[in-house]
Amino acid sequence: MKLVKEKKIIQYAAVFVIVTFAYLMWRLISPAETTGFRVAMGILVGLAGITDLVLLKKKQLTTDRLVASIMFAGLVMRIGYMLYTPGAVRSHDMWEFEKDGYGHAGYILTLIEDKMLPQTNTRQYYQQPFYYILSALVSAPINSFLGGHDNELIVDTGKIISGVASCIVLLMTDSFCKEAGLKDKYRAAAVGFVAFCPAFYLSERITPDMLCTLLMTIALIYTLRWYRSPDWKNTIILAFTYGLGVMTKLSIGSLAMFTAGVFVWKFVEAVKEKKFGSYIPKFIVFGMISLPLGLWYSVRNYKRFDQPFGYVLEIPKDHSLYTGDHSFFQRIILPDLPNFVTEPYAEVFEDYNLWTYMVKSSLFGEFKFEVPAIVPVGLMIAAIALTIPAVTGVVKGAFKLKENKEQFLMSAAVLVFMASIVYFYIKYPNGCSMDFRYMTFIVAPAAVLAGKYCAENGKKWIGTLYLAAVPVYALFSTLMYTMIK
């Protein structure tokens, strides 16, 4: 077991080295035209699939080999998209590429140029600092080595952190499978769902979202492990994960509520058995690590700027992103199915239904692309098909308390997190509040829960739907993101 964990740590470190090296090579080559590179991405993914088909025909294709092949393809898509898409393209809230630009770009430049945190909380400077600190720590030496003085390129380097985070989430998906006892073809399907989910390509931008997704993923895995084994190791890992998570984005606090519930559940069980003494010091140490680490920036901003805890930059009601003029029923209760038919892409200033916008933005973000119509439509159909077993798996898992506690806990985590998303959209009814980049965390546990449900009901149509939809999803996802410029 120790060797397995050490191997995983080496894999994660290798991902950082590979992504950084790929970025360095890209900057040194600086291709003006990316068509050949994108074609090469498609060929690599295609070769992985063809190899699997050949092995399948020879009856030599094992689940481990198939999962490794799927992960390879997913890594190619993530790293490839990160490289050929400049940080200033399809970005969010970057604003001016200067120290006082008050967007994500300015935050990183302030850290690099002034060697200190922003001295104001204007616009994006109110955000928690961990992602920006990591980006600055990576960007400064790389651009010093490359002799880069262009602010756009200095900021662009920050996408290495998002790219690494996205790749590691994919590798960790298999850990979710093992935690839930998911094996064989449904394990491969779950990993394939995550590998080709476009939200993981689009989230490789210069924002804290993908790093937050990674820390949420780690938090859920270690909450499951802590429930089985509430030892000091798992407690301390969870404490640092949540501390760094809150220092990345406050939204991880919704998942912290889930973990707190697990702590209470386990403690109550221990009280009944009169074996609760060892839990109290662990909880104290957890708080001593996680609270100062996670809240120091919020305390700083409260003292300096009278910024409330949980502060979010609000959009005025007269803004074109405001959706509160639509009814609660229209925005929250049911998906807007006709909207899927009329337009596959998200309409940032027109759409208002949370569930429909979630699916669209998980595939295309808030952007539109000039590709043959069959590609986004095919991807949309496959995504809707996958949503059916995903939602079913999450809901059914919530009733597995007695049969499979890990399955129940994963479902509970997804439901608690989605409840926080619904609450956030109700409180802040704006188009950008529905963007899937804030919700990418749910893909891995939902994919595993879908696989788990289908494995238990494999003879039903839903298992066939899951297994059939994943390769179609993979095909159109690859086509989509090797065709766009």
N, C-alpha and C positions, 0 to 999 in steps of 0.2 A: 504493500500500500504506500509506504514511504517513497519507494522508487517511482511509482506512478505519479505521485504529487510532484516530485522533483522533475520528472519528465515534462509535466504540464507547465511548470514554471519556466523551464528551458524553452518550451514551445512559445510561450508568451513573450519571453525576451527575444527570441528569434524573430517573432512577428515585428517587433519594434525595429530591429536591425534591418530586416528585409524592406519594410516600408520606408525607412529613412534612406537606405541605400538606393532604392528605386527612385525616390524623390530627388536625391542628389544627381543621379544619372540623367533624370529628366531635365533638371535645370542646366546641366552641362551641355546636353544635346539641344535643348530649346527648340523643338520642332515647330515650324510655322503652320504645318498642315498635319492634322491628327488622323486622317482617314486610314492610312496604313496601320497605325497603331491600333485603332479600333477594330479593324479587320483582323489583326493578329489576336486581339482579345477573343473575338468570336471563334477563331480557329482553335485556340487553346481550349476553350470551353467545349467546342464540338469534338475535338480529339479525345477529351476526357470521357465524353458520352459514348463515342464510338468504341473506345477501348473497353468500356463496361459492357457494351452490347456483345463484343467479341468474346469476352470472358464469360458472359451469360450463356452464349451459344455453346461454349466449350464446357459449361457447367463448373466453371472455376471462379465465379463471382461470389465472394463472401460479403456479408453485411459490412464488415470492417473495411473491406476494399471499396465498396460502393460509397460508404460514408466518407472515406478519405478522398475519393474522387469528387464527390459533391462539394466538400469543403475546399478543395483545390480550385474548383470552378468559381465558388463563391468568393474566394480570396482574389482571384483574377479580376472579377467584376468590380470588387470594392477598390482594389489598388488601382486598377485601370481607370475607373471613373475619377478617382481622386487626382490622378496624374494629368489626364487630358482636360480636366475642367478647372480653369483658373479660379482662385478664391473669390475674385470679384464677379464671377458669373454665377447666376442662380444662387445668390447669397441672400442673407436677411440682415437688415439693420447694420450694415457695414458703415454707411455714411462716408464721410471724407477720410481718405487715407493720410491722416496727419494726426499728430499727438492730441490736438484739441478737437478731434472730429466727433467725439462723444458717441461713437458706435463701437462695435466689436473691434474694428481696425484700430481706432484711437486708443482703446484700452491696452492692447498689446504694445503699441508704439510707445505709450506712456511708460509702461514697465521697462521697456528696453532702453529708451532714451533717458528717462529720469531716474531709473533704478528705484522707483517707488510706486505705490498704488495711486490711482487717480485721487486728486484732492478735491473732487466734487462728485456728486451723485447724479449729475445731469444725464438724461437718456440712459444708455446702456451702462454707464459707469456705476449705477447702483447695484449691478449684478455681482454675485458672489465671485471671488477671484481665482479659484483653484485652476480652472481651465486656462485662464489667461496667463497665469504664472507659468504653468507647464509649457504653453505655447511660446512664451518669451524665452524660457530656458532652452528650448529646442531651436528656436529661430535665431537667437543671437549668435551662437557659435557656428551654425551652418552658413549664415549669410556673411559672417566674418571670414570663413574659409573660402566661400565662393566670391568674395569681394562684392557682394550685393548691397547697393545703397538705395535702390528703388523701394519706396515704402510699400507699394503693392506686393512686391516679391517678398519683402520682409514679413508682411502680414500673411501672405499666401503660405508660408512655411508652417504656420500654425495648424494647417489642415492635417499635418502628420499625426497630431494627437487624436483628432477625430477618426482618421483612417485606421490607426492602430486599435482604437477602442472598438470600432465596428468589426474589425477582423477577430479580435479576441472574443467578442460576444458570439460570433459564429462558432468558434472553437468550444466555447462553454456550453453551447446548445446540447452537445453530446453529454455533458455532465448532467443537464436537466433530464435527459433521457434515462440515464443511469439512476438518478435520484427517484424517478417515477417507475423504474423497472420496465421501461419501454425497449423492446428488442426488435430484431429482424427488419422486415420491410417497412413497418410503420416508424421505426427509428430513422431509417433512411429518408422516409417521406417528411418527417418533422425537420430533420436537418436541411433537406432540400427546400422546404418552405422558408426557412430563415436565410439560407444561402442566397436565394434569388429574390428576396423581398426588396424592391427598389428603395424603400425607406432607408435601408442601410447604405445605399450608395449616396442618396441625396443628403443624408445626415452627415456625410463626411465634409461638412462645411466648417467655416470658422465661427462656430458657436459652441456653447457648453453642452448641447443636447446629447451628442453621442457619448461623451464621457460620462454624463449623468446616467444614460442607458446602461453603460457598462457597470457602473457602481451599483445600480439597482439590481442588475443581474447577479452580481457577486453577493449582494445583500440577501436576495431570495435564496440562492444556493446555500449560503451559510446559515440562514434561518432554519432551513430544512435540516441541515446537519446539526445545528444547535438543539433542535427539538429532539433528535435521536440521541445526541451526546452533548449535554450542556456543560462541557468542560471549559477550562480557561482559554485554551487555544481558540476555540470557536467564538467565545465571548469577546476576546480581544480583537480578533479579525473583524467581527461585526461592529465593534466600537469604532475602529479606524475607518471601516467602510462607510458607516453612516456619518462620521465626522467629516471625512473628505467629501462625501456625497452632498451634505448640506453646504459645504464650502464650495461646491460646484453649482448646485441649483437647489433652491428651497423646496422644489416640487418633490424631491425624494422623501420629504417629511410625511407624505401620504402613505408611503410604503413603511416608514418607521412606525406608523400606527398599527400596521399589520404585525410587525415584529414584536411590538409592545404587547399585543394581544397574545402572541405565542408565549412570550415571557410569563405573562399572567397565568395562562393556561397551564404551563409546566409547573409554575410555582404552586398553584392550587392543588395540582396532583401530588406534589411533594409534601404539602401541608397535610393532606389526607393520610399520607404514608409516614408522617412525622419525620421527614428527611429533608427539611427545607433549609437547614442551617447553612449549607454550602452555597445557596443561591444568593443570599443577601450580599456577601462581599463581591460576588461577581457583578451584581447589578450596580453596586456602588462604583466599582472600577469602570464598568461600561459607561456610566454617566460621567465619571471624571475624565474619561478620554474623549467621548463623542461630543459632549456639550460644549466644552471650550473650543474644540477643534472646529465644530460646525457653526457656532454662534458668534465667534469673536468679530467677524466682519459686520454682522448685523448690529452688534453692540457698538462697534466703532461708528457706523453710519447713524445710529440713533443718537449717539452723543454729539457727533459733528453736525449732522444735518436735520436732526429730529425726524429721521426717517423711521416710520413704523415697522415693527417686525412683520415679515410676510408681505412687505411692500411690493406692488406690481405697478409698472408704468401704465397708467390708465389712458384709454383712448376716449376722447369726448364723444358724446352722443350724436353730434352733428357730423362726425367723420363718416366717410364712405364705407368703412369697414363695419360700422355698427349694424347689428342684426336684431336688436331688441324690439324693432317695430313689427317683427313677426311674432306670432303667438307661441306660447310655450309648447303647445301640441305640435306645431309645424317644426319647431327647432329641435325638440327633444324626444318625443314619444315614439314615432315610427320613422323608418328610412323613407326618403323621398324617392321612391322607385322610378317614376317617370324621368327624374333628373339623370339617372344612369343612362337612359336611352337617348336623351337629347344631346348630351355633351359628356364625353368621357373625362375631360380635364376639369379640374376645380376652377370655378369662377370666384376669385377672391373677393370681389366686390358685389357679387350677386347671390351666391349660395348662402344658405342659412341653416340647413339641416345637418346636425352633428354627425350622424351615422353615415350619411352619404358622402359628406366631405371627408370623413376619416378614410374611407376606402379609396376615394380619388386621390387624396394627398399622400396616401401610403404608396401609391404607384407613380405619381407624377409631381409630387410636391405642389407648389402653387404656380406651376409653370405649364406652358404649352410647347409642343414640339412639332417640327415639320417632318413628319414621317408618314408613310402610307397608313391610311385610316384603319386598316385591318390589324395593325400592330397594337395600338392602344386599346382597340375594342377587344381583341383577343386576350390581352393582358387583363382587362377589366372583367371579362367573363370568367377567366380562370380564378381571379381574385375573389369574385363573388361566390364561386363554387367552393373555394377553400374556406371562406367565411362561415359556411354552413357547418362543417365539422368542427371548426374552431370554436364557434359560439356554443354548439352542442356539447363539446368536450368540457368547456369551462363551466357551463351550467350543471352538467351531470356530475362533474368532479366535486361540486359543492355538496353533493349528497353522499359522498364517499367517506364520511367521517369514520365509520366503523371498519369498512373494508380496506381502505388504503389512505392512511393519514397524510402521506406525502402528496398524493393526488388532491386530497381535500385542501391542504395548505396552499398548494399552487393555485388552485381555483380561487381560494379566498383572497390570495394576494392580488390576482388579476381583478377580481370584483371590487376589492377595496380601492385599488388604483383607478379603475374606471369610474367608480363613484366619485372620486375626487376630480376626475376630468369633467364629469357632468356638472358637478358643483361649480367648478371653475368657469365653465361656459355659461352657466346660469348667472353667475356673479359678474362675469365680463363677457357680455354678448357681442363678440366681435368676430369677424371672419378668421383672423389670425389665431384666435383661441381654439379653433377646431383643427389646426394643422397637425398632421400625424407625427411630425418630428418630435412633439412633446410626448407621444404615446408609444414610441418604438419599443419600449421595454416589454410591452405585452406580447410581441410576436413570438418570442422563443417559448415562454411558458404556454401560450395558447396553442402553438404548433404541437408541443409535446402532449398537451391534454387532448388535442384532437386525435393524435396518434394513439393515445392510451384508450380513448373511447372506441375508436375504430378497431383496435386490436381485440377489445372485449366484445365487439359486435361485428366482427369481420365478415360474417355471412350476410349482413344487411347491406343495402345499397350505399349507405354512407361511407363504408370502408372502401368500396369500389370508387366512389366519387373522389375520395381523398387521394387514393393512389393514382388515379387518372389525371386529376387536376394539377398535381405538383409538376410533372414533366411538361405539361402545357404551359403552366406558369413560368417554368424555367426557360422554355423556348422563347416565349414572347418577351420576357424580361431581358434576356440576352440580346434579342433582336433590337428591342427598344433602345437599350443603352449602349449598343455598338453602332447604331444608325444616327443618333443625334450628334450635332456638332457642338 
